[in-house]
Amino acid sequence: MTKSFDKIPKHIAIIMDGNGRWAKKRFMPRLFGHKAGVEALRAVIKRCSALNVGYLTLYAFSTENWNRPEDEVSGLMELLVKYLRSEIDELNKNQVRINCIGHIADMPETARNEIAKAIEKTKDNTGLTVNIALNYGGRDELRRGIQQIAARVKAGEIEPEAITEQMISESLYTANQPDPDLMIRTSGEIRISNFLLWQLAYTEFYFTDIFWPDFNDAELDKAIEVFNQRNRRYGKV
């Protein structure tokens, strides 16, 4: 039986954590866990589409992840390319629109090319927008946004006093998108790890001990059910 909810988050953000530990429990290399995580990704995108969630932002590769072992980083890049190539037709058919947030220019050329193809192919779709956060860091995003605004001040386009919260929001990678209503982190870690620092100001957080490869549509429904029980006051009584 399909579960229904009174409130569906317009925007869900997910820190997909625990692939390495999931693999370690099975005495397998970390990349095995990342490959298993693709199945969870497939299930979550499908469920979000069915629920008419507007935006799904996935923390796929942070600015700090370059510090991981070289073979793991290269394996992750290959996995990204393979995923986009194998899934893009199905995503396109289901009206999913692919978008990337982060400093993509520093990604390997093969990955950049595949990302560009996916964005171009799905740009006119009207269903779920999937933001893939790649080479992304919240502080780096804010720095880049502030630099854009500072350049406008320097050029005399605006006065410092005219800078608004809306202007800052529009300088970020998620410009013209609603802030996340719900942020999910798997694997039992209880922190946001430099993810969407500005956008998560009033987001409801949901933490689960489930490792990402074991996260599925039923687990997503649990998170949305908890979200439905929250009373979001935004500082009001």
CYANA upper distance limits for C-alpha pairs under 8 A (distance plus 0.5 A):
  3 LYS  CA    221 ASP  CA      8.06
  5 PHE  CA    224 ILE  CA      8.33
  5 PHE  CA    225 GLU  CA      7.68
  5 PHE  CA    228 ASN  CA      7.87
  6 ASP  CA    228 ASN  CA      7.49
  7 LYS  CA    228 ASN  CA      6.49
  8 ILE  CA     51 LEU  CA      7.73
  8 ILE  CA     52 ASN  CA      8.31
  8 ILE  CA     53 VAL  CA      7.17
  8 ILE  CA    224 ILE  CA      7.78
  9 PRO  CA     53 VAL  CA      6.75
  9 PRO  CA     54 GLY  CA      8.46
  9 PRO  CA    180 PRO  CA      8.25
  9 PRO  CA    181 ASP  CA      6.01
  9 PRO  CA    182 LEU  CA      7.03
  9 PRO  CA    224 ILE  CA      8.11
 10 LYS  CA     53 VAL  CA      5.72
 10 LYS  CA     54 GLY  CA      5.52
 10 LYS  CA     55 TYR  CA      6.82
 10 LYS  CA    178 PRO  CA      7.94
 10 LYS  CA    180 PRO  CA      7.72
 10 LYS  CA    181 ASP  CA      7.06
 11 HIS  CA     53 VAL  CA      6.90
 11 HIS  CA     54 GLY  CA      6.32
 11 HIS  CA     55 TYR  CA      4.98
 11 HIS  CA     56 LEU  CA      6.24
 11 HIS  CA     57 THR  CA      8.16
 11 HIS  CA    178 PRO  CA      7.27
 11 HIS  CA    179 ASP  CA      7.21
 11 HIS  CA    180 PRO  CA      5.01
 11 HIS  CA    181 ASP  CA      6.04
 11 HIS  CA    182 LEU  CA      7.28
 12 ILE  CA     53 VAL  CA      8.15
 12 ILE  CA     55 TYR  CA      6.79
 12 ILE  CA     56 LEU  CA      5.41
 12 ILE  CA     57 THR  CA      6.83
 12 ILE  CA    180 PRO  CA      5.88
 12 ILE  CA    181 ASP  CA      6.66
 12 ILE  CA    182 LEU  CA      5.46
 12 ILE  CA    183 MET  CA      6.35
 12 ILE  CA    184 ILE  CA      8.10
 13 ALA  CA     56 LEU  CA      6.19
 13 ALA  CA     57 THR  CA      5.02
 13 ALA  CA     58 LEU  CA      6.49
 13 ALA  CA     59 TYR  CA      8.31
 13 ALA  CA    180 PRO  CA      6.60
 13 ALA  CA    182 LEU  CA      6.79
 13 ALA  CA    183 MET  CA      5.13
 13 ALA  CA    184 ILE  CA      6.75
 14 ILE  CA     56 LEU  CA      8.19
 14 ILE  CA     57 THR  CA      6.74
 14 ILE  CA     58 LEU  CA      5.61
 14 ILE  CA     59 TYR  CA      6.75
 14 ILE  CA    183 MET  CA      6.13
 14 ILE  CA    184 ILE  CA      5.20
 14 ILE  CA    185 ARG  CA      6.28
 15 ILE  CA     58 LEU  CA      6.85
 15 ILE  CA     59 TYR  CA      5.60
 15 ILE  CA     60 ALA  CA      8.23
 15 ILE  CA    183 MET  CA      8.24
 15 ILE  CA    184 ILE  CA      6.73
 15 ILE  CA    185 ARG  CA      5.20
 15 ILE  CA    186 THR  CA      7.16
 15 ILE  CA    192 ILE  CA      8.33
 16 MET  CA     58 LEU  CA      7.57
 16 MET  CA     59 TYR  CA      6.84
 16 MET  CA     60 ALA  CA      7.57
 16 MET  CA    185 ARG  CA      6.86
 16 MET  CA    186 THR  CA      6.51
 16 MET  CA    212 TRP  CA      6.02
 17 ASP  CA    185 ARG  CA      7.19
 17 ASP  CA    186 THR  CA      5.72
 17 ASP  CA    187 SER  CA      6.09
 17 ASP  CA    211 PHE  CA      6.97
 17 ASP  CA    212 TRP  CA      6.03
 18 GLY  CA     22 TRP  CA      6.47
 18 GLY  CA    186 THR  CA      7.25
 18 GLY  CA    187 SER  CA      5.47
 18 GLY  CA    211 PHE  CA      5.17
 18 GLY  CA    212 TRP  CA      5.97
 18 GLY  CA    213 PRO  CA      8.12
 19 ASN  CA     23 ALA  CA      6.81
 19 ASN  CA     30 ARG  CA      7.35
 19 ASN  CA     33 GLY  CA      4.93
 19 ASN  CA     34 HIS  CA      5.82
 19 ASN  CA     36 ALA  CA      8.14
 19 ASN  CA     37 GLY  CA      6.95
 19 ASN  CA    211 PHE  CA      7.03
 19 ASN  CA    212 TRP  CA      6.46
 19 ASN  CA    213 PRO  CA      6.76
 20 GLY  CA     24 LYS  CA      6.65
 20 GLY  CA     29 PRO  CA      8.10
 20 GLY  CA     30 ARG  CA      4.95
 20 GLY  CA     31 LEU  CA      7.75
 20 GLY  CA     32 PHE  CA      8.49
 20 GLY  CA     33 GLY  CA      5.98
 20 GLY  CA     34 HIS  CA      7.60
 21 ARG  CA     25 LYS  CA      6.74
 21 ARG  CA     30 ARG  CA      8.01
 21 ARG  CA     33 GLY  CA      8.22
 21 ARG  CA    211 PHE  CA      8.19
 22 TRP  CA     26 ARG  CA      7.38
 22 TRP  CA     33 GLY  CA      6.50
 22 TRP  CA    211 PHE  CA      6.72
 22 TRP  CA    212 TRP  CA      8.50
 22 TRP  CA    213 PRO  CA      7.70
 23 ALA  CA     27 PHE  CA      6.82
 23 ALA  CA     28 MET  CA      5.54
 23 ALA  CA     29 PRO  CA      6.63
 23 ALA  CA     30 ARG  CA      6.05
 23 ALA  CA     31 LEU  CA      8.33
 23 ALA  CA     32 PHE  CA      6.60
 23 ALA  CA     33 GLY  CA      5.17
 24 LYS  CA     28 MET  CA      6.07
 24 LYS  CA     29 PRO  CA      7.25
 24 LYS  CA     30 ARG  CA      7.34
 28 MET  CA     32 PHE  CA      6.85
 28 MET  CA     33 GLY  CA      8.32
 29 PRO  CA     33 GLY  CA      7.80
 30 ARG  CA     34 HIS  CA      7.17
 30 ARG  CA     72 GLU  CA      7.93
 31 LEU  CA     35 LYS  CA      6.75
 31 LEU  CA     72 GLU  CA      6.86
 31 LEU  CA     75 GLY  CA      7.26
 31 LEU  CA     76 LEU  CA      7.91
 32 PHE  CA     36 ALA  CA      6.80
 33 GLY  CA     37 GLY  CA      6.66
 33 GLY  CA    213 PRO  CA      7.43
 34 HIS  CA     38 VAL  CA      7.35
 34 HIS  CA     76 LEU  CA      7.94
 34 HIS  CA    213 PRO  CA      8.30
 35 LYS  CA     39 GLU  CA      8.23
 35 LYS  CA     79 LEU  CA      7.71
 36 ALA  CA     40 ALA  CA      7.84
 36 ALA  CA    213 PRO  CA      5.91
 37 GLY  CA     41 LEU  CA      6.82
 37 GLY  CA    212 TRP  CA      6.50
 37 GLY  CA    213 PRO  CA      4.69
 37 GLY  CA    214 ASP  CA      8.32
 38 VAL  CA     42 ARG  CA      6.70
 38 VAL  CA     83 TYR  CA      8.23
 38 VAL  CA    213 PRO  CA      7.98
 39 GLU  CA     43 ALA  CA      6.86
 39 GLU  CA    213 PRO  CA      7.48
 40 ALA  CA     44 VAL  CA      6.67
 40 ALA  CA    212 TRP  CA      7.31
 40 ALA  CA    213 PRO  CA      5.98
 40 ALA  CA    214 ASP  CA      7.24
 40 ALA  CA    215 PHE  CA      6.14
 40 ALA  CA    216 ASN  CA      5.93
 41 LEU  CA     45 ILE  CA      6.65
 42 ARG  CA     46 LYS  CA      6.73
 43 ALA  CA     47 ARG  CA      6.67
 43 ALA  CA    216 ASN  CA      6.22
 43 ALA  CA    217 ASP  CA      6.28
 44 VAL  CA     48 CYS  CA      6.54
 44 VAL  CA    216 ASN  CA      6.65
 44 VAL  CA    217 ASP  CA      6.11
 44 VAL  CA    220 LEU  CA      7.50
 45 ILE  CA     49 SER  CA      6.64
 45 ILE  CA     56 LEU  CA      8.35
 46 LYS  CA     50 ALA  CA      6.79
 47 ARG  CA     51 LEU  CA      6.71
 47 ARG  CA    217 ASP  CA      6.37
 48 CYS  CA     52 ASN  CA      6.66
 48 CYS  CA     53 VAL  CA      5.74
 48 CYS  CA     56 LEU  CA      8.18
 48 CYS  CA    128 LEU  CA      7.85
 49 SER  CA     53 VAL  CA      6.61
 49 SER  CA     94 ASN  CA      8.49
 49 SER  CA     96 VAL  CA      8.20
 49 SER  CA    127 GLY  CA      7.52
 49 SER  CA    128 LEU  CA      6.20
 52 ASN  CA    127 GLY  CA      8.02
 52 ASN  CA    128 LEU  CA      7.49
 53 VAL  CA    128 LEU  CA      6.77
 54 GLY  CA    127 GLY  CA      7.53
 54 GLY  CA    128 LEU  CA      5.51
 54 GLY  CA    129 THR  CA      6.73
 55 TYR  CA    128 LEU  CA      6.16
 55 TYR  CA    129 THR  CA      5.27
 55 TYR  CA    130 VAL  CA      6.45
 55 TYR  CA    131 ASN  CA      7.83
 55 TYR  CA    177 GLN  CA      8.46
 56 LEU  CA    128 LEU  CA      7.75
 56 LEU  CA    129 THR  CA      6.75
 56 LEU  CA    130 VAL  CA      5.36
 56 LEU  CA    131 ASN  CA      6.54
 57 THR  CA    130 VAL  CA      6.34
 57 THR  CA    131 ASN  CA      4.97
 57 THR  CA    132 ILE  CA      6.50
 57 THR  CA    133 ALA  CA      7.46
 58 LEU  CA    130 VAL  CA      7.97
 58 LEU  CA    131 ASN  CA      6.67
 58 LEU  CA    132 ILE  CA      5.62
 58 LEU  CA    133 ALA  CA      6.30
 59 TYR  CA    132 ILE  CA      7.03
 59 TYR  CA    133 ALA  CA      5.38
 59 TYR  CA    134 LEU  CA      7.68
 59 TYR  CA    136 TYR  CA      8.35
 59 TYR  CA    195 PHE  CA      7.98
 60 ALA  CA    132 ILE  CA      6.82
 60 ALA  CA    133 ALA  CA      5.93
 60 ALA  CA    134 LEU  CA      6.28
 61 PHE  CA     65 ASN  CA      6.63
 61 PHE  CA    133 ALA  CA      6.84
 61 PHE  CA    134 LEU  CA      5.19
 61 PHE  CA    135 ASN  CA      5.92
 61 PHE  CA    136 TYR  CA      7.08
 62 SER  CA     66 TRP  CA      8.17
 62 SER  CA    133 ALA  CA      7.86
 62 SER  CA    134 LEU  CA      6.65
 62 SER  CA    135 ASN  CA      5.28
 62 SER  CA    136 TYR  CA      5.16
 62 SER  CA    137 GLY  CA      6.28
 63 THR  CA    134 LEU  CA      8.38
 63 THR  CA    135 ASN  CA      5.13
 63 THR  CA    136 TYR  CA      5.75
 63 THR  CA    137 GLY  CA      5.95
 64 GLU  CA    137 GLY  CA      8.32
 65 ASN  CA     73 VAL  CA      8.09
 65 ASN  CA    135 ASN  CA      8.40
 66 TRP  CA     73 VAL  CA      7.16
 68 ARG  CA     72 GLU  CA      7.18
 68 ARG  CA     73 VAL  CA      6.92
 69 PRO  CA     73 VAL  CA      6.91
 70 GLU  CA     74 SER  CA      6.66
 71 ASP  CA     75 GLY  CA      6.44
 72 GLU  CA     76 LEU  CA      6.60
 73 VAL  CA     77 MET  CA      6.85
 74 SER  CA     78 GLU  CA      6.74
 75 GLY  CA     79 LEU  CA      6.57
 76 LEU  CA     80 LEU  CA      6.66
 77 MET  CA     81 VAL  CA      6.91
 77 MET  CA    108 PRO  CA      8.17
 77 MET  CA    111 ALA  CA      6.98
 78 GLU  CA     82 LYS  CA      6.61
 78 GLU  CA    111 ALA  CA      8.17
 79 LEU  CA     83 TYR  CA      6.46
 80 LEU  CA     84 LEU  CA      6.75
 80 LEU  CA    111 ALA  CA      7.57
 81 VAL  CA     85 ARG  CA      6.68
 81 VAL  CA    110 THR  CA      7.88
 81 VAL  CA    111 ALA  CA      6.18
 81 VAL  CA    114 GLU  CA      6.65
 81 VAL  CA    115 ILE  CA      8.40
 82 LYS  CA     86 SER  CA      6.58
 83 TYR  CA     87 GLU  CA      6.32
 83 TYR  CA     88 ILE  CA      8.43
 84 LEU  CA     88 ILE  CA      5.87
 84 LEU  CA    114 GLU  CA      7.37
 84 LEU  CA    115 ILE  CA      7.99
 84 LEU  CA    118 ALA  CA      7.44
 85 ARG  CA    114 GLU  CA      7.94
 87 GLU  CA     91 LEU  CA      6.61
 88 ILE  CA     92 ASN  CA      6.41
 88 ILE  CA    118 ALA  CA      7.03
 89 ASP  CA     93 LYS  CA      6.59
 90 GLU  CA     94 ASN  CA      6.81
 91 LEU  CA     95 GLN  CA      6.91
 91 LEU  CA     96 VAL  CA      5.69
 91 LEU  CA     97 ARG  CA      8.16
 92 ASN  CA     96 VAL  CA      6.08
 92 ASN  CA     97 ARG  CA      7.65
 92 ASN  CA    121 LYS  CA      7.86
 92 ASN  CA    122 THR  CA      6.25
 92 ASN  CA    125 ASN  CA      7.77
 94 ASN  CA    127 GLY  CA      7.92
 95 GLN  CA    122 THR  CA      7.91
 95 GLN  CA    125 ASN  CA      5.29
 95 GLN  CA    126 THR  CA      6.28
 95 GLN  CA    127 GLY  CA      5.34
 95 GLN  CA    128 LEU  CA      7.49
 96 VAL  CA    122 THR  CA      7.30
 96 VAL  CA    125 ASN  CA      6.57
 96 VAL  CA    126 THR  CA      7.59
 96 VAL  CA    127 GLY  CA      5.66
 96 VAL  CA    128 LEU  CA      5.38
 96 VAL  CA    129 THR  CA      6.35
 96 VAL  CA    130 VAL  CA      7.54
 97 ARG  CA    119 ILE  CA      7.68
 97 ARG  CA    122 THR  CA      5.36
 97 ARG  CA    123 LYS  CA      6.37
 97 ARG  CA    124 ASP  CA      7.88
 97 ARG  CA    125 ASN  CA      5.91
 97 ARG  CA    126 THR  CA      7.62
 97 ARG  CA    127 GLY  CA      7.21
 97 ARG  CA    128 LEU  CA      6.64
 97 ARG  CA    129 THR  CA      5.11
 97 ARG  CA    130 VAL  CA      6.59
 98 ILE  CA    118 ALA  CA      6.82
 98 ILE  CA    119 ILE  CA      5.72
 98 ILE  CA    122 THR  CA      6.62
 98 ILE  CA    123 LYS  CA      7.66
 98 ILE  CA    129 THR  CA      6.45
 98 ILE  CA    130 VAL  CA      5.57
 98 ILE  CA    131 ASN  CA      6.83
 98 ILE  CA    132 ILE  CA      8.04
 99 ASN  CA    119 ILE  CA      6.38
 99 ASN  CA    129 THR  CA      7.38
 99 ASN  CA    130 VAL  CA      6.38
 99 ASN  CA    131 ASN  CA      5.19
 99 ASN  CA    132 ILE  CA      6.75
100 CYS  CA    104 ILE  CA      8.34
100 CYS  CA    115 ILE  CA      8.17
100 CYS  CA    119 ILE  CA      8.48
100 CYS  CA    130 VAL  CA      8.44
100 CYS  CA    131 ASN  CA      5.60
100 CYS  CA    132 ILE  CA      5.18
100 CYS  CA    133 ALA  CA      6.32
100 CYS  CA    134 LEU  CA      7.30
101 ILE  CA    131 ASN  CA      6.83
101 ILE  CA    132 ILE  CA      6.61
101 ILE  CA    133 ALA  CA      5.29
101 ILE  CA    134 LEU  CA      6.73
101 ILE  CA    136 TYR  CA      7.19
101 ILE  CA    173 TYR  CA      6.04
101 ILE  CA    174 THR  CA      7.85
102 GLY  CA    133 ALA  CA      6.24
102 GLY  CA    134 LEU  CA      5.71
102 GLY  CA    135 ASN  CA      5.71
102 GLY  CA    136 TYR  CA      4.62
102 GLY  CA    137 GLY  CA      7.60
102 GLY  CA    141 GLU  CA      7.79
102 GLY  CA    173 TYR  CA      7.58
103 HIS  CA    107 MET  CA      8.34
103 HIS  CA    134 LEU  CA      7.64
103 HIS  CA    135 ASN  CA      6.09
103 HIS  CA    136 TYR  CA      6.84
104 ILE  CA    112 ARG  CA      7.25
104 ILE  CA    134 LEU  CA      7.16
104 ILE  CA    135 ASN  CA      6.95
105 ALA  CA    112 ARG  CA      7.92
106 ASP  CA    135 ASN  CA      8.05
107 MET  CA    111 ALA  CA      7.00
107 MET  CA    112 ARG  CA      6.62
107 MET  CA    135 ASN  CA      7.77
108 PRO  CA    112 ARG  CA      6.73
109 GLU  CA    113 ASN  CA      6.59
110 THR  CA    114 GLU  CA      6.80
111 ALA  CA    115 ILE  CA      6.61
112 ARG  CA    116 ALA  CA      6.63
113 ASN  CA    117 LYS  CA      6.77
114 GLU  CA    118 ALA  CA      6.74
115 ILE  CA    119 ILE  CA      6.68
116 ALA  CA    120 GLU  CA      6.60
117 LYS  CA    121 LYS  CA      6.50
118 ALA  CA    122 THR  CA      6.71
119 ILE  CA    123 LYS  CA      6.16
136 TYR  CA    140 ASP  CA      7.98
136 TYR  CA    141 GLU  CA      7.90
136 TYR  CA    195 PHE  CA      8.40
137 GLY  CA    141 GLU  CA      6.61
137 GLY  CA    194 ASN  CA      6.14
137 GLY  CA    195 PHE  CA      6.69
137 GLY  CA    196 LEU  CA      8.21
138 GLY  CA    142 LEU  CA      6.80
138 GLY  CA    194 ASN  CA      5.38
138 GLY  CA    195 PHE  CA      5.54
138 GLY  CA    196 LEU  CA      5.61
138 GLY  CA    197 LEU  CA      5.77
138 GLY  CA    198 TRP  CA      8.11
139 ARG  CA    143 ARG  CA      6.61
139 ARG  CA    194 ASN  CA      7.11
139 ARG  CA    197 LEU  CA      7.68
140 ASP  CA    144 ARG  CA      6.69
141 GLU  CA    145 GLY  CA      6.68
141 GLU  CA    172 LEU  CA      6.87
141 GLU  CA    173 TYR  CA      7.69
142 LEU  CA    146 ILE  CA      6.50
142 LEU  CA    172 LEU  CA      7.42
142 LEU  CA    198 TRP  CA      8.23
143 ARG  CA    147 GLN  CA      6.65
144 ARG  CA    148 GLN  CA      6.89
144 ARG  CA    172 LEU  CA      8.38
145 GLY  CA    149 ILE  CA      7.00
145 GLY  CA    168 ILE  CA      7.28
145 GLY  CA    171 SER  CA      5.24
145 GLY  CA    172 LEU  CA      6.06
146 ILE  CA    150 ALA  CA      6.48
146 ILE  CA    168 ILE  CA      7.84
146 ILE  CA    171 SER  CA      8.03
147 GLN  CA    151 ALA  CA      6.59
148 GLN  CA    152 ARG  CA      7.06
148 GLN  CA    171 SER  CA      7.50
149 ILE  CA    153 VAL  CA      6.87
149 ILE  CA    168 ILE  CA      8.26
149 ILE  CA    171 SER  CA      7.96
150 ALA  CA    154 LYS  CA      6.61
151 ALA  CA    155 ALA  CA      6.62
152 ARG  CA    156 GLY  CA      6.83
152 ARG  CA    157 GLU  CA      5.79
152 ARG  CA    158 ILE  CA      6.68
153 VAL  CA    157 GLU  CA      6.29
153 VAL  CA    158 ILE  CA      5.56
153 VAL  CA    159 GLU  CA      6.34
153 VAL  CA    160 PRO  CA      6.95
158 ILE  CA    162 ALA  CA      6.90
158 ILE  CA    163 ILE  CA      8.21
159 GLU  CA    163 ILE  CA      7.76
163 ILE  CA    167 MET  CA      6.76
163 ILE  CA    168 ILE  CA      8.02
164 THR  CA    168 ILE  CA      7.00
165 GLU  CA    169 SER  CA      6.72
166 GLN  CA    170 GLU  CA      6.67
167 MET  CA    171 SER  CA      6.92
168 ILE  CA    172 LEU  CA      7.34
169 SER  CA    174 THR  CA      8.01
169 SER  CA    175 ALA  CA      6.49
169 SER  CA    198 TRP  CA      8.40
169 SER  CA    199 GLN  CA      8.46
170 GLU  CA    174 THR  CA      7.97
170 GLU  CA    175 ALA  CA      4.93
170 GLU  CA    176 ASN  CA      7.15
171 SER  CA    175 ALA  CA      6.94
179 ASP  CA    199 GLN  CA      5.71
179 ASP  CA    200 LEU  CA      7.31
179 ASP  CA    203 THR  CA      8.11
180 PRO  CA    199 GLN  CA      7.25
180 PRO  CA    200 LEU  CA      6.94
180 PRO  CA    203 THR  CA      6.36
181 ASP  CA    202 TYR  CA      8.03
181 ASP  CA    203 THR  CA      5.39
181 ASP  CA    204 GLU  CA      6.54
182 LEU  CA    203 THR  CA      6.01
182 LEU  CA    204 GLU  CA      5.33
182 LEU  CA    205 PHE  CA      6.45
182 LEU  CA    206 TYR  CA      7.78
182 LEU  CA    227 PHE  CA      7.56
183 MET  CA    200 LEU  CA      8.35
183 MET  CA    203 THR  CA      7.08
183 MET  CA    204 GLU  CA      6.69
183 MET  CA    205 PHE  CA      5.41
183 MET  CA    206 TYR  CA      6.59
184 ILE  CA    205 PHE  CA      6.61
184 ILE  CA    206 TYR  CA      5.32
184 ILE  CA    207 PHE  CA      6.38
184 ILE  CA    208 THR  CA      8.30
184 ILE  CA    223 ALA  CA      7.94
185 ARG  CA    189 GLU  CA      7.69
185 ARG  CA    190 ILE  CA      8.07
185 ARG  CA    192 ILE  CA      8.44
185 ARG  CA    205 PHE  CA      8.49
185 ARG  CA    206 TYR  CA      6.98
185 ARG  CA    207 PHE  CA      5.54
185 ARG  CA    208 THR  CA      6.98
186 THR  CA    207 PHE  CA      6.57
186 THR  CA    208 THR  CA      5.55
186 THR  CA    209 ASP  CA      6.45
186 THR  CA    210 ILE  CA      6.08
186 THR  CA    211 PHE  CA      6.08
186 THR  CA    212 TRP  CA      6.22
186 THR  CA    215 PHE  CA      8.31
187 SER  CA    207 PHE  CA      8.46
187 SER  CA    208 THR  CA      6.64
187 SER  CA    209 ASP  CA      4.96
187 SER  CA    210 ILE  CA      5.54
187 SER  CA    211 PHE  CA      4.86
187 SER  CA    212 TRP  CA      7.14
188 GLY  CA    207 PHE  CA      6.93
188 GLY  CA    208 THR  CA      5.89
188 GLY  CA    209 ASP  CA      4.45
188 GLY  CA    210 ILE  CA      7.46
188 GLY  CA    211 PHE  CA      8.35
189 GLU  CA    207 PHE  CA      7.83
189 GLU  CA    209 ASP  CA      8.16
190 ILE  CA    207 PHE  CA      7.03
196 LEU  CA    200 LEU  CA      6.43
197 LEU  CA    201 ALA  CA      7.80
199 GLN  CA    203 THR  CA      8.33
202 TYR  CA    234 TYR  CA      7.24
204 GLU  CA    227 PHE  CA      7.47
204 GLU  CA    230 ARG  CA      8.39
206 TYR  CA    223 ALA  CA      6.90
206 TYR  CA    226 VAL  CA      8.39
206 TYR  CA    227 PHE  CA      8.49
210 ILE  CA    214 ASP  CA      6.81
210 ILE  CA    215 PHE  CA      6.90
211 PHE  CA    215 PHE  CA      7.10
215 PHE  CA    219 GLU  CA      6.22
215 PHE  CA    220 LEU  CA      7.84
216 ASN  CA    220 LEU  CA      6.77
217 ASP  CA    221 ASP  CA      6.69
218 ALA  CA    222 LYS  CA      6.93
219 GLU  CA    223 ALA  CA      7.01
220 LEU  CA    224 ILE  CA      6.84
221 ASP  CA    225 GLU  CA      6.50
222 LYS  CA    226 VAL  CA      6.82
223 ALA  CA    227 PHE  CA      6.72
224 ILE  CA    228 ASN  CA      6.70
225 GLU  CA    229 GLN  CA      7.18
226 VAL  CA    230 ARG  CA      7.22
233 ARG  CA    237 VAL  CA      7.01
